[in-house]
Amino acid sequence: MDLGLQGKVALVTAATAGLGLATAWELIQEGAKVMICGRDPDRLTHALTQLGQAGKSEQVRGRVADVAHPTEIEPLVQACISEFGQLDILITNAGGPPAGNFTGLDFAAWETAIELTLMSHVRLIKAALPYLQQSDAAAILTITSVSAKQPISGLLLSNVLRPAVLGLTKSLSQELAPTIRVNSILPGWTETERVSSLLAYRAQQNQTTVEQERASRAQTIPLGRIARPEEFGKVAAFMVSAAASYLNGVMLQVDGGSYSGLL
């Protein structure tokens, strides 16, 4: 299937590893030009080298930026426009907030998580919107978590703030239509650094091993295993593509069937 991404320009945030990197890889392979960002210069350089192997070097650019910092959002979007001259696709991604429970989280942790997990999406969309409105195939994809629909034990900050991003996504899918499609993708347990840290946290809390925790998580997934990042990336690339031109306001779980609700 031709996804119709040839020549399109995408900005994918927090894309030096994990889900963001996997998504950028698929977009580049489909012919899109991609701007990525990350907080660490060395990791960014390594990611750009990897992504160069997915296509041609002129298809990918990068910038050091932390999307949790309000002052770094506008320069990131402007860098994308400066490099590629347009913006057709915005994929808002950010590292998840730390694990913890209500009694163990102070107000500073809440405030930091709000900036990272909710306001990064708001600010990125605000900054990108004037350029997306000039595209004839504009799409926004927010990356959230299955915890937005089904709370995960020990991830209180994620459980509270991810649903707010879904509220933003659904509202914008109506407000910005028909010129811009807005959807969200909700990953479940996927083999990323983030999940590795969560498994380590659970192992410490439960006095088990990381491997025992990984096996325990796999048992809760009907497909019987944790996802690979590329499985997420392929779905993300499809959702922002012309092949998904009638998808709007969709909150799609990529979780192997672990979410047990009907809606």
C-alpha positions as CSV (number, residue, x, y, z in Angstrom):
1,M,0.0,0.0,0.0
2,D,1.2,3.5,-0.9
3,L,0.6,5.7,2.2
4,G,1.0,8.9,0.2
5,L,3.7,10.2,2.4
6,Q,6.2,11.0,-0.3
7,G,7.5,14.6,0.1
8,K,5.4,15.3,3.2
9,V,7.1,16.9,6.1
10,A,6.7,15.6,9.7
11,L,7.8,16.9,13.0
12,V,8.2,14.1,15.5
13,T,9.1,15.0,19.1
14,A,11.0,13.0,21.6
15,A,12.2,10.8,18.8
16,T,15.8,9.9,19.7
17,A,14.6,6.5,21.0
18,G,11.6,4.3,21.6
19,L,8.3,5.0,20.0
20,G,9.2,8.4,18.5
21,L,12.3,6.9,16.8
22,A,10.3,4.0,15.5
23,T,7.7,6.3,14.0
24,A,10.3,8.6,12.4
25,W,11.9,5.5,10.8
26,E,8.7,4.4,9.2
27,L,7.8,7.9,7.9
28,I,11.2,8.2,6.3
29,Q,10.9,4.8,4.7
30,E,7.6,6.0,3.2
31,G,9.3,9.0,1.6
32,A,8.5,11.7,4.2
33,K,11.0,14.3,5.4
34,V,11.3,14.3,9.2
35,M,12.5,16.7,11.8
36,I,13.1,15.0,15.2
37,C,14.1,16.4,18.6
38,G,15.5,15.1,21.8
39,R,17.1,16.4,25.0
40,D,20.5,14.8,24.7
41,P,22.9,15.9,21.9
42,D,24.7,12.6,21.8
43,R,21.5,10.6,21.6
44,L,20.2,13.0,18.9
45,T,23.3,12.5,16.8
46,H,23.0,8.7,17.1
47,A,19.3,8.8,16.2
48,L,20.0,10.9,13.1
49,T,22.7,8.4,12.0
50,Q,20.2,5.5,12.4
51,L,17.4,7.4,10.6
52,G,19.8,8.2,7.7
53,Q,19.9,4.4,7.1
54,A,16.1,4.4,6.5
55,G,16.2,6.8,3.6
56,K,18.4,9.6,2.2
57,S,20.3,12.0,4.5
58,E,18.4,15.0,3.2
59,Q,15.1,13.5,4.5
60,V,16.0,13.9,8.2
61,R,17.0,16.8,10.4
62,G,17.2,17.1,14.2
63,R,17.4,19.7,17.0
64,V,18.1,19.5,20.7
65,A,14.9,20.4,22.4
66,D,13.1,19.5,25.6
67,V,9.3,19.7,24.9
68,A,8.6,20.2,28.7
69,H,10.3,23.6,28.4
70,P,7.9,26.2,27.0
71,T,10.6,28.4,25.5
72,E,12.0,25.5,23.3
73,I,8.8,24.7,21.4
74,E,8.6,27.7,19.0
75,P,12.3,27.5,18.0
76,L,11.8,23.8,17.3
77,V,8.9,24.4,14.9
78,Q,10.7,27.3,13.3
79,A,13.7,25.0,12.7
80,C,11.5,22.5,10.9
81,I,10.1,25.3,8.6
82,S,13.6,26.6,8.0
83,E,14.9,23.2,7.0
84,F,12.0,21.9,4.9
85,G,9.8,25.0,4.1
86,Q,6.5,23.4,5.2
87,L,4.9,21.2,7.8
88,D,2.2,18.6,7.0
89,I,2.3,16.3,10.0
90,L,2.8,16.9,13.7
91,I,3.4,13.9,16.0
92,T,3.4,15.1,19.7
93,N,5.4,12.7,21.9
94,A,7.1,13.1,25.2
95,G,8.7,10.9,27.8
96,G,6.2,9.6,30.4
97,P,6.0,11.0,33.9
98,P,7.7,9.0,36.7
99,A,6.0,6.1,38.4
100,G,4.6,6.7,41.9
101,N,1.5,6.7,44.1
102,F,-0.5,9.6,45.5
103,T,1.1,9.7,48.9
104,G,4.6,9.6,47.5
105,L,4.2,12.3,44.9
106,D,4.8,16.0,45.9
107,F,3.3,19.0,44.2
108,A,6.5,19.6,42.3
109,A,6.2,16.2,40.7
110,W,2.6,17.1,39.7
111,E,3.6,20.4,38.2
112,T,6.5,18.9,36.2
113,A,4.3,16.1,34.9
114,I,1.6,18.6,33.8
115,E,4.2,20.5,31.7
116,L,5.6,17.3,30.2
117,T,2.5,15.2,29.7
118,L,-0.2,17.7,28.9
119,M,1.2,21.2,28.1
120,S,3.9,19.9,25.7
121,H,1.1,18.7,23.4
122,V,-0.8,22.0,23.8
123,R,2.2,24.2,23.1
124,L,3.4,22.1,20.1
125,I,0.0,22.2,18.4
126,K,-0.3,26.0,19.1
127,A,3.1,26.6,17.5
128,A,2.6,24.3,14.5
129,L,-1.0,25.2,13.7
130,P,-0.3,28.2,11.4
131,Y,1.9,26.0,9.2
132,L,-0.4,22.9,9.3
133,Q,-3.2,25.1,8.1
134,Q,-1.3,25.7,4.9
135,S,-1.0,22.0,4.1
136,D,-3.5,20.1,1.9
137,A,-3.0,16.9,3.9
138,A,-2.5,18.1,7.5
139,A,-2.5,15.6,10.4
140,I,-1.8,15.8,14.1
141,L,-1.2,12.6,16.1
142,T,-0.9,12.7,19.9
143,I,1.0,9.8,21.4
144,T,-0.5,9.0,24.8
145,S,-0.9,5.6,26.6
146,V,-3.4,2.9,27.2
147,S,-3.4,4.2,30.7
148,A,-5.7,7.0,29.4
149,K,-8.5,4.5,29.1
150,Q,-7.4,1.9,31.7
151,P,-5.4,3.1,34.7
152,I,-2.2,1.2,35.3
153,S,-1.1,0.5,38.9
154,G,1.8,2.7,40.1
155,L,1.4,5.2,37.2
156,L,-0.8,7.8,38.9
157,L,0.5,10.8,37.0
158,S,0.0,9.1,33.7
159,N,-3.4,7.8,34.7
160,V,-4.6,11.4,35.5
161,L,-2.9,13.4,32.7
162,R,-3.1,11.1,29.7
163,P,-7.0,11.4,29.6
164,A,-6.6,15.2,29.4
165,V,-4.6,14.7,26.2
166,L,-7.4,12.6,24.8
167,G,-9.8,15.4,25.7
168,L,-7.6,17.8,23.8
169,T,-7.3,15.5,20.8
170,K,-11.1,14.8,20.5
171,S,-11.9,18.5,20.9
172,L,-9.4,19.5,18.3
173,S,-10.6,16.8,15.9
174,Q,-13.9,18.7,15.8
175,E,-12.5,22.2,16.0
176,L,-9.9,21.9,13.3
177,A,-11.8,19.8,10.8
178,P,-12.1,19.5,7.9
179,T,-8.6,21.0,7.2
180,I,-6.6,19.1,9.8
181,R,-7.2,15.5,11.1
182,V,-6.4,14.9,14.7
183,N,-6.1,11.5,16.3
184,S,-4.4,9.8,19.2
185,I,-2.5,6.5,19.5
186,L,-2.4,4.7,22.8
187,P,0.5,2.3,23.2
188,G,0.4,-0.5,25.6
189,W,3.5,-2.3,27.0
190,T,6.2,-1.9,24.3
191,E,9.9,-2.7,24.5
192,T,11.3,0.7,25.1
193,E,13.7,2.3,27.7
194,R,10.6,3.8,29.4
195,V,9.1,0.4,29.8
196,S,12.4,-1.1,31.0
197,S,12.5,1.6,33.8
198,L,8.9,0.9,34.7
199,L,9.6,-2.9,34.9
200,A,12.6,-2.1,37.1
201,Y,10.4,0.1,39.4
202,R,7.8,-2.7,39.7
203,A,10.5,-5.3,40.4
204,Q,11.8,-3.1,43.2
205,Q,8.3,-2.6,44.6
206,N,7.3,-6.2,44.4
207,Q,10.7,-7.7,45.3
208,T,10.9,-9.6,42.1
209,T,13.2,-9.4,39.0
210,V,12.7,-7.4,35.8
211,E,12.3,-10.6,33.8
212,Q,9.6,-11.8,36.2
213,E,7.8,-8.5,35.8
214,R,8.1,-8.6,32.0
215,A,6.6,-12.2,32.0
216,S,3.8,-11.0,34.3
217,R,2.9,-8.2,31.9
218,A,3.0,-10.5,28.9
219,Q,0.5,-12.7,30.6
220,T,-2.1,-9.9,30.7
221,I,-1.9,-9.3,27.0
222,P,-4.0,-11.5,24.8
223,L,-1.3,-11.7,22.1
224,G,1.0,-13.0,24.8
225,R,3.9,-10.7,24.5
226,I,5.1,-7.1,24.8
227,A,5.1,-5.1,21.5
228,R,8.1,-4.2,19.4
229,P,8.6,-0.5,18.7
230,E,8.3,-1.0,15.0
231,E,4.8,-2.4,15.4
232,F,3.8,0.9,16.9
233,G,5.7,2.9,14.3
234,K,3.9,1.3,11.4
235,V,0.5,2.1,12.9
236,A,1.5,5.7,13.6
237,A,2.7,6.2,10.1
238,F,-0.5,4.9,8.7
239,M,-2.7,7.2,10.9
240,V,-1.0,10.4,9.7
241,S,-1.0,9.2,6.0
242,A,-3.4,9.8,3.1
243,A,-4.3,6.1,3.4
244,A,-6.1,7.1,6.7
245,S,-7.8,10.2,5.2
246,Y,-11.1,9.5,6.8
247,L,-9.8,8.8,10.3
248,N,-10.5,11.7,12.6
249,G,-11.0,11.9,16.4
250,V,-9.9,8.3,16.8
251,M,-8.2,7.0,20.0
252,L,-6.5,3.8,18.9
253,Q,-5.0,1.3,21.2
254,V,-1.9,-0.5,20.1
255,D,-1.7,-2.8,23.0
256,G,-2.1,-6.4,21.8
257,G,-5.7,-6.4,23.1
258,S,-4.8,-5.7,26.8
259,Y,-7.5,-3.0,27.1
260,S,-10.7,-4.8,28.2
261,G,-13.3,-2.1,27.7
262,L,-15.7,-1.9,24.9
263,L,-15.2,1.8,24.0
